[in-house]
Amino acid sequence: MLKAESKRDLCFLKKTFSLAKKAEGFTSPNPLVGALFVKNSKILSFGYHHKAGGPHAEIEAIRSARKNLRGSTLYINLEPCCHFGRTGPCVDQIIKRGIKKVFISSIDPNPKVKGKSIRKLRKAGIKVEVGLYKREAQELNEVFFKNIREKKPFVVAKVAQSLDGKIATQKGISQWITSSSSRKFSKKLRDKYDCVLIGANTLIKDNPSLEGLKKTPFKAVISPRLNIPLNSYILKKNPDKLIIFTSDKSKYARKKIPPGVKVFFLKEEKGWLPIKRILKILYFLGIMSVFVEGGSQTLGQFFIKKEVDKVFFFIAPKIIGGKTALSSIGAEGFPTLDSCPHLKDFRIKRIGRDVLIWGYPQY
């Protein structure tokens, strides 16, 4: 049973989430972690993991401490590491500092760590409480948890549509359906994930930059015919961060692609490139999360293959209409209402004049 000593424990533990989020989008393939050392209800020091290869949150907090940490309590959203990677084991440093008690929100799913650090702390005479804000902790690091458990990237689908589910008019006009507030929020989302993925039609029609607000993510394009315009923005800027997936039938029709661009030739499945294979390649390249922005066919294929883990639907209060106007989710669709995914744990908020719905598809 969990025995939180007071509401202050919950408050301090929640602060570790705020600390961890400071590095959102920059720690991949590592998790987001924040740490807080407290004594007599006063914060002695704090820290968070800034980027992969850098000091972990606990070490950042230890190094920033101006007072002796002996007898203090450590609050952390994820179990400390106990193995040598790019850095040494944090659990040894915690024990060395004479910490009295540790609050941990979630056990680390990594088999190299899972429960081992907790046992080591307890063996050293340190009291450990695990599980407070467990659900929130796992949601914070949902990308990391999926990576460890399934060895696959976490996939997010983003849709910007009208009230009646259209992403373009019958004449193909799509800029802009949603408000500037929604578009800015969408760029913030790009910063959270490793890679932005689109289909060739979206690239040809919109020539997007696919940039975030604070970073340049990897960019992936599914282009079965390799019909990518050579004046595309994404070919000109950071071509080393561009990945193209095309059909093996286009090998001998390859256009001049700038040096540094990775091109993968894949065998088609029923007229489409294999989504599962694409995700496997991206994971092999070190991409832990994928932000799928379209278009209609690309999004539809990801849903049909049940490869979408989370969705963000930006809905503008506009009715476009028209049977030839493009719907947000294409491909063949689901045959019955029982077979189609529905959202669980979804939330709704207002962004400018638009409505944002986000949640997790249940297949």
N, C-alpha and C positions, 0 to 999 in steps of 0.2 A: 504493500500500500504506500502511496505517496503521502508524505507528511510535510508539506510546505510549512515553514515556521511562521510566516506572516505574509501579508499582502506585499510587503516590501520585497520579498523573494521573487514574487511574480513580476513585480515592477522592474527589478534589476535584470531578471532573465529576459524580459521583453526588450530591454535596452540593447541586448546583444543582437537582436534581429535588426534593429535600426543601424547598428554599427556594421553588421554584415552586408546590408544592402548598399552601403557606400561604394562597394566594389562590384556591384551588380553588372554582369557582362564582361568582366575583366579577369576573372579567376579561372576560367575554363582551362583544363579539365577538372580543376579542383572545386570543391564546394565553397559556398559563402559562409563565412564563420566570423562571429564577433565574440569577444571575451571581456569580462569585467571582474576586477578584484575589489572586494568590499570588506571593510572591517568597521565594526561598531556603527553600521548603517551609513558609512561614508565611503565613497568611491576612491580607492587608492590609485588605480590606474585602469586603463582600458586600451583595447586595440582590435584590429580586424585584419583579416587576410587580404592583401592588396592585389596580388597577382600570383599565378603559378610560378614556382621557383623562389618566391620571396618568403620571408618569415611567416609562420602561421600566426593566427590571432593571439594565441596564448603567449607566444614569444614576443610579439609586438607589445602586448600589455606588460609583460615582465620587464622588457627593456625600457619602457616609458615610466616605470614606477620610480618615484622619488623617495619612497619610504620602504622600510622592510615589510615584505609581504607575509612574513611568518604569522600564522594564526588567522589569516584572512580567509574569505570564502570566494571561490571562483564560480562565476556564472558563464555558461557557454551553450550555444544552441546545438552543437554537434560534438559527439565523443572525440576527445583528443586522440591524436595519432600515437602509435606505439612502435612504428617501424621506420627504418631508414629509407627515404626516397630522395628527393632533391634537398630535403632538410632532415635534421635528426628528429628523434621521437620527442614530442612535446610532453608526454606523460612523465618522463624522467625529470624534466625541468620543473614540473608542478610539484612532484614529490620532494625534489631538492630544496624547493623554496619553503617547505614546511606549511603548506596550505592545510587548513583545518577541515574544510568541507567543499564539495563540488556539486553544483547543480547542472545537470546535462539534459537538454530537451529531448534529443534523439540519439539513439545508438547509430554508429557509423555502419552502413550496409556493406562496406568493403570487407571481404573475408580476412584481409590482413589485419584489420582493426577490430571488427565486430565483437564487442563485449570484452575484448582482451584488456583494453586500457582501464575499463571500469573495474575489472577484477584486480588489476595491478594496483590501482589506487586504493582499493579496499584492503588489499593485502598489506599495504604500507600504513594502514591505520587511518586512512582518510575516509570520512563519511561521504557517501555519494547518493544523490537522489536523481532518478532518471524518469523522464516522461512528461514533465510539466511543459505544456505547449507542444506536445509531440506532433500533433497534426499540422500545426502552423510551421514547425521546424521542417517537416518533410515536404510541405508545399514550397517553402522557401528554397529548398534544394531539390525540387522535383526533377530537374535535369540530371543532377548528379545521381540521384537514386535510380532513375531509369538506366543511365549509362552503366552503372555497376551491376544491376540486376539482369539487364537484357542485352548488354553490349551493343546498343543501338542509340542513335541520336534521338533526342526528345523533339517531337515535331509539333509546331504551332501553325495553325491556319488563320490567316487574317483576311477578312472580307470587308470591303466598303461598298455598300449597296443602297438602293432606294427602299422605300417601305414595301414595295411589291417585289423585292428580290432581284432587281436588275442592276447590272454593273455597267451598262451602256445603253444608249438609245438605239432605235432601229437604224439610225444612220451611223452608229458606232461611236458616238460622242460620249466620253466618260469623264472628262476633266471640267469641273470637279463635281462629283455627286455629293460627297461629304464636305463638311466645313473645314476651314483652316485649322481649327482647334483639334479636330479629329486627325488631320494629317500630321500635325505636330506630335500628337500623342503616339501615332503610329511609328514615327521616327524614333521616339523614345523606346518603343518596344524593340525596334531593330537593334538598339544598343545592348539589349539584354541577351541576345542570341548570337551564336557564332556565325551563322550563314543565312543569307536571304536567298530564296529560290523562286524563280518565275519560269513560265513557259515562253517559247519563242514568239508566239503571237503578241504577248504583252510587251516583249522587248521591241518588236518591230513597230507596234502601234504607238506605244508611249515613250520609248527610249528613256526609261527611268535611270536615275543615278544609283538608286538603292543604298544611299548613304544613311547613316544614323546621325544623331546630333553630336555625339562625343567620340565615335569611333567609325572606322571603315570595316564593316564585316566582310566575310567571304561572300562571294556572289556565285550562285549556281543557276545555269540555264538549261532547261530540257528542250533541245532542238533536234527532233528526229531527222530533219532534212539539212541540218547545219546551215540554215538560211539566215545567218546573223549578219545584219548590215555592218559594213566595216567602219561606218561612222558612229557606231553605237558608243554612248558615253562610257559604258562599263568596259569597253575594249581599250579606251584611251587612258583611264585612270586605274592604277594598281592592277594591271593585267595579271600579276603574280597571285592575286587573290580571286581570280576568276576560274570557274570550273564549268566545262560544257559537257553535257551528255547528249550523244547523238547516236543514230542507227549505224550498225556495221555496214549497211548498204550505202552509206554516204562516204565511205573511205576514199573513194576515187573521185569524189566531187568536192573535196575539201577546199575551202577558200583560204586565203592567206590570213592566218590567225597570228596575232602578235606573239613574240617569244615570251615564255613564262606562263601562258595560259595552258591549263591542263584540259585535255580533251579525251573523253572516254567513249569508245565505240562499243555499243551494246546491241545484243540481239533483241529484236522486237518480240513482244508477246501480244498477239491479237491486235496488231497495229499500233501498239504503244510501248514505250520504253519501260522496262521493269522497275517499278518503284522500290521494291525491297532491295534489289541489287544496287540501285542508286544510293539508298540510305546506308547500305553496307560499305560502299566505297567512301562515302563522306565520313563515316565513322573511322575507317582505316586511315583517312587523311587527318584525323585528329579533330574533326568537327563534331561536337557533342550536342549541338542543338540547331534546328533548322526552322526558319521562319518563312512559311510558304505564303507568298502574296498573290499568286494567280498565274494565269487567268482561270477562266471558268473550267476548261478541260483539265488543266493541271490540278486544280483543287478537287475536282470530281474524282480524278484517279487516286489521289491520296485518301479520300474518304472511302471509296469503293474497296481499296486494299486494306482498310482499317488501320491506317498508319498515322492518323491524326490524334495527338494526345491532348491538345488544348485548342480552343478556338477564341478568336476575338472578332465579333461581328459589329461593325460600325454601321448604323442604320440611319439614313437621312430621311427627314419627313417629306419625301417627294414621291410622287407616283408617276412612273415613266410609262408603263403600259406597252402594249405592242407584242404580238406573238413572235416577231423576229428579233426583238430586243434581247440582248444576251443576259441569261440568268447567272447568278453568282456561282452556283455549283453545277457543273456540267457533267460530261461523260455519260455513261448509261444510266446512272442513278440506281436507287434501290427498288426492287420490284413490289414490295409490300410495305405497309406501315409498320408491321411487326419487325421487319428486317432492317429498317433504317435506324441510324443512331439517334439517341436523344441526349440532351445535356443533363449532367448531374452536377451538383454543387455550383450552379451557375449564379452569376451576380449581374446586376444592372446598374448603370450610372449614366448621368447626363453629361455630355461633353459638347459644349457650345450649344448649337441647335439640334445636335444629333443624340442618339441613344447608343450606348455601348453595352453589348451583352457578351460576357465571357464565361467559359466553363469547360467542362471535360466531357467529351463524347463517350457515351456508353453504347457499346456495340452489342 
